[in-house]
Amino acid sequence: MNFKQSKNDNWADQMLVEKYILQNDFTYVAPGTYECPGGHIWNECHIIDSINNMTVEQQLELSKYGE
């Protein structure tokens, strides 16, 4: 497992971060920066914080995305 840390000291597995980006149809903008379909810019640390705020069930569902 490869973990990433946000600026708020939250942690998330790199695989969950990648699956979050794919599941939410984000577009790559620059290193660590993505754009959501609504046009908002997300830094990777915001994605990590969002994953950290998910319930265990939501994280489990995300971990199975694409399988």
Secondary structure, DSSP 8 states (H G I E B T S, - for coil): --EEE-TTS-EEEHHHHHHHHHHTT-EEEETTEEE-TTS-EEEHHHHHHHHHTS-HHHHHHHHTTT-
